[in-house]
Amino acid sequence: MANRVAICAVAQLPFESNKWTKRFQEMCFDVVEPILKQTGVTFDMEKGIRNVVTCSDDVFDARTISDNGITDAVGAHYRGEEKVAMDGLNALGYGMACILSGHDEVTLVVGHCKESQSESRNMCTNLAYDPFYCRPLGLDFMSAAAMQARAYMDKSGLTEAQLAQVVVNARKNAAKNPFANAKAPVTADDVLKSELVCDPLRALHVYPVSDGAVAFLLCNEERVKEFTDNPVWLTGFGNNMHSYFLGDRDLADVSNLQRAAARAYKMAGVKDPASEFDLYEICDPYAYQLPMWLEGLGVCDSGPAFIDGGGLEKKKVNLSGGMLAGNPIMIGGLARAAEAVLQLRGEAGERQVEGAKKALAHSTTGGAGQFQSVLVIEKD
C-alpha cells in the first residue's frame, strides 16, 4: 500500500458564464492536454495513466451516462474510468483511494460542468428531490438554501450587512484570480440593493451560472519525481451525508460537516483547524454558507463575529473568490483544491500566501449542504 499521494499537476479553464464556443468534450481535452505537457505522463498501460476518475452530471450534460461522452477526450479508451456524480472534490478522494489501495500508481482526475446549457439551473436541481412530495412543490437547491439561510440567520444573528461583506470580499479576491468568473467589484450597498430572488437570498448572495473544467494528475510517492519536482500531498479526506428530506433535519445544524472534517483531520493529524492551516478554500454557492461552514470546520465559534473581526482576511479564506466568484456546481470543490495547489506550489500570482504549507479545501453538494467533503493538502 502506498503511503502518500501526490498532486503532480493541475490545469483549469477560466470560468465563464457561457462557454458557448466549446462543447464539454473540448473543455475536458483542454485541461487534459496541459497535464500531459506539464508532467510528460503518457497513457502507456504499464507506466502511464491506466485509470481515470471523472466528475460530471447527466442532467447538466443533457445525456444519460454523461462520462461516456468524454471517454476519448480524457484518454480513458480501453482503460479504467470511474465517474463521480457529485461534487468533484470526491473525485480527488476517489483517486486518492485508488492509489493508497495500491490498485494504481498514477491516476488522472477530470471534472467538468456547463451550467449554461440548461434553461434553468434551478430546474436541474429540482430533479435532486423525490418525485412525489418535494419535486412537485418546485423545491430546488436555491429554495432549500433560502430556508437554511433563514434558519442560520435566526440562530446565529447573522445580518444582511455581514452577508454583504462576504460578497464584497469575494469579489475583491476574485479580481486577482485569472480563473474567476465574477470579478467586477461591488459595494455593500450594491449587495443590499440587489434583487431579492428567494427570501432572504438576494441576487448577489448567489453564485453566478458558470462553465468550466479542472484536471489533476495524482501519483504515489515512489514515482512522484518522474512527473514533478514541486509536488503537494493529499494527507486527509473525509465526507458525510445528512438526511435526504429537509423536514428530517435542523437546517442550521452542521454536524455532517463536523463529521466529514473530523475524518479528514484524523487522517492528516490535524489537531487545531483554526490555527494549523495557512489558507482555507470553502465552497460558498450562497453567501450565508461561508460563515456557517467555517463554524462546522472548527475555524471559528461564531461566523458573524468572525466576519466582523476581519477573520476572512486574517485567516486567508477564499483568496480565489470562492464559489461566489463563479464555479459550476459539480466542480466547485475541484476549483477549491486547484487554488490550494497553486498556493502551496507558490504559483498563485498576486494573491499568493507567503510560505504556505498547509491548506484546507472544502466542498458541498445537495440541498442545504446535504453532503459535505473536506480535503487536507500539504507541502513538504
C-alpha positions as CSV (number, residue, x, y, z in Angstrom):
1,M,0.0,0.0,0.0
2,A,1.3,3.5,-0.9
3,N,1.9,5.8,2.0
4,R,1.3,9.2,0.4
5,V,-0.5,10.5,-2.7
6,A,0.9,13.5,-4.6
7,I,-0.7,16.0,-6.8
8,C,1.8,16.4,-9.6
9,A,-0.1,18.9,-11.8
10,V,-3.3,20.9,-12.1
11,A,-5.0,22.6,-15.0
12,Q,-8.2,24.6,-15.2
13,L,-10.0,26.7,-17.7
14,P,-11.1,30.3,-16.8
15,F,-14.7,30.0,-15.6
16,E,-17.2,31.9,-17.7
17,S,-21.0,32.3,-17.6
18,N,-21.4,30.8,-21.1
19,K,-18.6,28.9,-22.9
20,W,-20.7,28.7,-26.0
21,T,-17.6,28.2,-28.2
22,K,-16.7,24.9,-26.5
23,R,-18.6,21.6,-26.0
24,F,-17.9,19.8,-22.8
25,Q,-15.7,17.3,-24.6
26,E,-13.5,20.1,-25.7
27,M,-13.4,21.6,-22.3
28,C,-12.1,18.3,-20.9
29,F,-9.5,17.9,-23.6
30,D,-8.3,21.5,-23.0
31,V,-7.4,20.7,-19.3
32,V,-6.0,17.2,-20.0
33,E,-3.5,18.4,-22.6
34,P,-1.7,20.8,-20.2
35,I,-1.4,18.0,-17.7
36,L,0.4,15.9,-20.3
37,K,2.7,18.8,-21.2
38,Q,3.4,19.7,-17.5
39,T,4.4,16.2,-16.5
40,G,5.3,14.2,-19.6
41,V,3.0,11.4,-18.4
42,T,1.7,9.1,-21.1
43,F,-1.2,6.7,-21.5
44,D,1.1,3.7,-21.5
45,M,-0.7,0.8,-19.8
46,E,2.4,-0.3,-17.8
47,K,3.9,3.0,-16.7
48,G,1.4,5.7,-17.5
49,I,-2.3,6.6,-16.9
50,R,-4.4,3.5,-16.9
51,N,-7.1,4.8,-14.6
52,V,-9.2,8.0,-15.0
53,V,-11.7,9.4,-12.4
54,T,-14.1,11.9,-13.9
55,C,-16.8,14.1,-12.5
56,S,-19.9,15.1,-14.5
57,D,-23.7,15.1,-14.3
58,D,-26.3,13.6,-16.7
59,V,-28.7,16.5,-16.3
60,F,-26.3,19.3,-17.0
61,D,-24.8,17.4,-19.9
62,A,-28.3,16.6,-21.2
63,R,-27.5,12.9,-21.7
64,T,-27.5,9.7,-19.7
65,I,-24.2,8.2,-18.7
66,S,-22.5,11.5,-19.1
67,D,-19.0,10.1,-18.7
68,N,-19.5,8.1,-21.8
69,G,-19.4,11.3,-23.8
70,I,-15.9,12.2,-22.7
71,T,-14.1,8.8,-22.7
72,D,-11.9,9.7,-25.6
73,A,-11.3,13.3,-24.5
74,V,-9.8,12.2,-21.2
75,G,-7.8,9.3,-22.6
76,A,-9.9,6.6,-21.0
77,H,-10.5,4.4,-24.1
78,Y,-9.6,0.8,-23.1
79,R,-8.7,1.9,-19.6
80,G,-10.4,2.1,-16.3
81,E,-12.8,5.1,-15.9
82,E,-14.9,5.8,-12.9
83,K,-17.5,8.6,-12.7
84,V,-18.3,10.7,-9.6
85,A,-21.7,12.2,-10.0
86,M,-21.4,14.6,-7.1
87,D,-19.1,17.4,-6.2
88,G,-15.7,16.9,-7.8
89,L,-13.7,17.0,-4.5
90,N,-14.9,13.4,-4.1
91,A,-13.3,12.6,-7.4
92,L,-10.0,13.6,-5.8
93,G,-10.9,11.5,-2.8
94,Y,-11.6,8.6,-5.1
95,G,-8.3,9.0,-7.0
96,M,-6.5,9.2,-3.7
97,A,-8.1,5.9,-2.6
98,C,-7.2,4.2,-5.9
99,I,-3.5,5.0,-5.2
100,L,-3.5,4.4,-1.4
101,S,-5.0,0.9,-2.0
102,G,-2.2,0.0,-4.4
103,H,-4.5,-0.5,-7.3
104,D,-3.0,2.3,-9.3
105,E,0.3,4.2,-9.3
106,V,-0.9,7.1,-11.5
107,T,-4.5,8.5,-11.8
108,L,-5.9,11.3,-13.9
109,V,-8.8,13.3,-12.3
110,V,-11.0,15.4,-14.6
111,G,-14.2,17.3,-13.8
112,H,-16.4,19.5,-16.0
113,C,-19.8,21.2,-15.9
114,K,-21.7,23.6,-18.3
115,E,-24.5,25.2,-16.2
116,S,-25.3,27.5,-19.2
117,Q,-26.5,24.5,-21.2
118,S,-29.8,24.3,-19.3
119,E,-32.5,26.8,-19.5
120,S,-32.6,26.9,-15.7
121,R,-30.1,25.7,-13.2
122,N,-32.9,25.5,-10.6
123,M,-34.9,23.2,-12.9
124,C,-31.9,20.9,-12.9
125,T,-31.5,20.8,-9.1
126,N,-35.2,20.3,-8.7
127,L,-34.6,16.8,-10.0
128,A,-32.5,16.0,-7.0
129,Y,-35.7,15.7,-4.9
130,D,-38.2,12.9,-4.7
131,P,-40.9,12.9,-7.4
132,F,-43.9,12.5,-5.1
133,Y,-43.6,15.1,-2.3
134,C,-40.8,17.6,-2.9
135,R,-40.3,17.9,-6.7
136,P,-44.0,18.9,-7.4
137,L,-43.5,21.8,-4.9
138,G,-40.7,23.2,-7.0
139,L,-38.1,22.6,-4.3
140,D,-34.6,23.2,-5.7
141,F,-31.2,24.0,-4.3
142,M,-31.9,27.7,-4.2
143,S,-35.2,27.4,-2.3
144,A,-33.6,24.9,0.1
145,A,-30.7,27.3,0.6
146,A,-33.1,30.2,1.4
147,M,-34.8,28.1,4.1
148,Q,-31.4,27.2,5.5
149,A,-30.2,30.9,5.3
150,R,-33.2,32.0,7.4
151,A,-32.6,29.2,10.0
152,Y,-28.9,30.1,10.3
153,M,-29.6,33.8,10.5
154,D,-32.1,33.3,13.2
155,K,-29.8,31.0,15.2
156,S,-26.5,32.9,14.7
157,G,-27.7,36.5,14.4
158,L,-26.0,36.9,11.0
159,T,-27.1,40.2,9.5
160,E,-27.6,41.4,5.9
161,A,-24.7,43.8,6.4
162,Q,-22.4,40.9,7.3
163,L,-23.7,38.9,4.2
164,A,-22.8,42.0,2.1
165,Q,-19.3,41.9,3.5
166,V,-18.9,38.3,2.4
167,V,-19.8,39.2,-1.2
168,V,-17.6,42.3,-1.3
169,N,-14.7,40.3,0.0
170,A,-15.3,37.5,-2.6
171,R,-15.3,40.0,-5.5
172,K,-12.2,41.7,-4.1
173,N,-10.3,38.5,-4.1
174,A,-11.7,37.3,-7.4
175,A,-10.3,40.4,-9.1
176,K,-6.8,38.9,-8.5
177,N,-7.7,35.4,-9.8
178,P,-7.5,34.9,-13.6
179,F,-9.7,31.9,-13.4
180,A,-12.6,33.6,-11.6
181,N,-15.9,34.4,-13.4
182,A,-17.5,37.3,-11.5
183,K,-14.6,39.8,-10.9
184,A,-16.4,43.1,-11.0
185,P,-16.1,44.9,-7.7
186,V,-19.3,45.5,-5.7
187,T,-20.0,47.6,-2.7
188,A,-22.0,46.6,0.4
189,D,-24.8,48.9,-0.9
190,D,-24.8,47.1,-4.2
191,V,-25.4,43.8,-2.4
192,L,-28.1,45.2,-0.1
193,K,-30.0,46.7,-3.0
194,S,-29.7,43.6,-5.4
195,E,-32.8,41.8,-6.3
196,L,-34.5,39.6,-3.7
197,V,-34.5,36.2,-5.6
198,C,-35.6,33.8,-2.8
199,D,-36.1,35.4,0.6
200,P,-33.7,36.1,2.3
201,L,-31.3,35.5,-0.6
202,R,-30.5,38.4,-2.9
203,A,-29.1,38.1,-6.4
204,L,-25.5,38.9,-5.3
205,H,-25.8,36.3,-2.5
206,V,-26.0,33.6,-5.1
207,Y,-23.1,32.2,-7.2
208,P,-23.4,33.0,-10.9
209,V,-24.1,30.5,-13.6
210,S,-20.7,29.2,-14.7
211,D,-19.0,26.8,-17.1
212,G,-15.5,25.2,-16.7
213,A,-13.3,22.2,-16.3
214,V,-10.4,21.2,-14.0
215,A,-7.9,18.3,-14.1
216,F,-5.3,16.9,-11.8
217,L,-2.6,14.2,-12.1
218,L,-2.1,12.1,-9.0
219,C,0.6,9.5,-8.3
220,N,2.2,7.6,-5.5
221,E,5.2,8.8,-3.6
222,E,7.5,6.3,-5.2
223,R,7.0,7.8,-8.7
224,V,6.5,11.4,-8.0
225,K,9.9,12.5,-9.2
226,E,9.0,11.2,-12.7
227,F,6.4,13.9,-13.1
228,T,7.2,16.9,-11.0
229,D,9.9,18.5,-8.7
230,N,7.2,20.5,-6.9
231,P,4.6,18.1,-5.6
232,V,1.9,18.7,-3.0
233,W,0.4,15.9,-0.9
234,L,-3.1,14.8,-0.2
235,T,-2.9,13.9,3.5
236,G,-6.6,13.8,4.7
237,F,-10.0,13.3,3.2
238,G,-13.5,12.8,4.7
239,N,-17.1,13.2,3.7
240,N,-20.5,12.8,5.3
241,M,-24.1,12.7,4.2
242,H,-27.0,14.4,6.1
243,S,-30.7,13.3,5.9
244,Y,-32.3,13.4,2.5
245,F,-35.7,15.1,3.4
246,L,-35.3,18.6,4.6
247,G,-38.0,18.1,7.2
248,D,-35.8,15.4,8.9
249,R,-33.1,18.0,9.6
250,D,-32.4,21.1,11.6
251,L,-31.2,23.2,8.7
252,A,-28.9,25.2,10.9
253,D,-27.2,22.0,12.0
254,V,-23.6,21.4,10.7
255,S,-23.0,18.0,12.3
256,N,-22.4,16.3,8.9
257,L,-19.7,18.8,8.1
258,Q,-18.2,18.3,11.5
259,R,-18.1,14.6,10.9
260,A,-16.5,15.0,7.5
261,A,-13.9,17.3,8.9
262,A,-13.1,15.1,11.8
263,R,-12.3,12.2,9.4
264,A,-10.1,14.4,7.3
265,Y,-8.4,15.9,10.3
266,K,-7.7,12.5,11.9
267,M,-6.2,11.1,8.7
268,A,-4.0,14.2,8.3
269,G,-3.1,14.5,12.0
270,V,-4.7,18.0,12.3
271,K,-5.4,18.9,16.0
272,D,-6.4,22.6,15.7
273,P,-8.0,23.5,12.4
274,A,-8.3,27.2,13.4
275,S,-4.5,27.6,13.5
276,E,-2.8,24.8,11.5
277,F,-3.8,25.9,8.0
278,D,-2.3,28.7,6.0
279,L,-5.4,29.2,3.9
280,Y,-8.9,27.9,3.5
281,E,-10.9,27.3,0.3
282,I,-14.6,26.9,1.1
283,C,-17.5,26.2,-1.2
284,D,-19.9,29.0,-0.7
285,P,-22.5,29.0,-3.5
286,Y,-24.6,31.1,-1.2
287,A,-23.1,33.9,0.9
288,Y,-24.6,32.8,4.3
289,Q,-22.8,29.4,3.9
290,L,-19.3,30.8,4.2
291,P,-19.6,31.7,7.9
292,M,-21.8,28.6,8.6
293,W,-19.3,26.2,7.1
294,L,-16.4,27.9,8.9
295,E,-18.1,27.1,12.1
296,G,-18.6,23.5,11.1
297,L,-15.0,23.2,10.1
298,G,-13.9,24.4,13.5
299,V,-12.2,27.5,12.2
300,C,-14.4,29.8,14.4
301,D,-17.1,29.6,17.0
302,S,-19.2,32.3,15.6
303,G,-19.4,33.0,11.8
304,P,-20.8,36.6,12.3
305,A,-18.2,37.5,14.8
306,F,-15.5,36.0,12.6
307,I,-16.6,38.3,9.7
308,D,-16.8,41.4,11.9
309,G,-13.3,40.7,13.3
310,G,-11.7,40.6,9.9
311,G,-11.3,36.8,10.0
312,L,-11.8,36.3,6.3
313,E,-8.7,38.4,5.6
314,K,-6.6,37.3,8.6
315,K,-7.2,33.6,8.0
316,K,-6.8,33.8,4.2
317,V,-10.3,32.5,3.4
318,N,-11.2,32.0,-0.3
319,L,-8.4,34.0,-1.8
320,S,-9.7,32.6,-5.1
321,G,-13.0,34.4,-4.7
322,G,-14.8,31.2,-3.8
323,M,-17.9,29.9,-5.5
324,L,-19.4,33.3,-5.2
325,A,-16.9,34.3,-7.9
326,G,-18.3,31.7,-10.1
327,N,-17.7,27.9,-10.4
328,P,-20.2,25.4,-11.6
329,I,-22.0,23.3,-9.1
330,M,-20.3,19.9,-10.0
331,I,-16.7,21.1,-9.7
332,G,-16.8,23.8,-7.0
333,G,-14.7,21.5,-4.9
334,L,-12.1,20.9,-7.6
335,A,-11.8,24.7,-8.1
336,R,-11.1,25.0,-4.3
337,A,-8.5,22.2,-4.5
338,A,-6.9,23.8,-7.6
339,E,-6.4,27.1,-5.8
340,A,-4.9,25.3,-2.8
341,V,-2.5,23.5,-5.0
342,L,-1.4,26.7,-6.7
343,Q,-0.9,28.4,-3.4
344,L,1.2,25.6,-2.0
345,R,3.3,25.4,-5.1
346,G,3.9,29.2,-5.0
347,E,2.1,29.7,-8.3
348,A,-0.9,31.9,-7.2
349,G,0.4,35.2,-8.5
350,E,-0.6,38.4,-6.7
351,R,-2.9,36.5,-4.3
352,Q,0.0,34.3,-3.1
353,V,0.2,33.5,0.6
354,E,3.9,33.7,1.6
355,G,5.3,30.4,2.7
356,A,2.0,28.5,2.5
357,K,2.5,24.8,3.6
358,K,-1.0,23.5,4.5
359,A,-4.4,24.2,3.0
360,L,-7.9,23.0,3.5
361,A,-10.3,22.5,0.6
362,H,-14.0,22.0,1.2
363,S,-17.0,21.2,-0.9
364,T,-20.7,20.7,-0.5
365,T,-23.5,19.5,-2.7
366,G,-27.1,18.6,-2.4
367,G,-29.9,20.8,-0.9
368,A,-28.8,22.9,2.0
369,G,-25.4,21.4,2.3
370,Q,-26.7,17.8,2.5
371,F,-23.4,16.3,1.5
372,Q,-20.1,17.7,2.8
373,S,-16.4,16.9,1.9
374,V,-13.1,18.0,3.3
375,L,-9.6,17.6,1.9
376,V,-6.3,18.4,3.5
377,I,-3.4,19.3,1.2
378,E,0.2,19.9,2.3
379,K,3.6,20.9,1.0
380,D,6.9,19.5,2.3
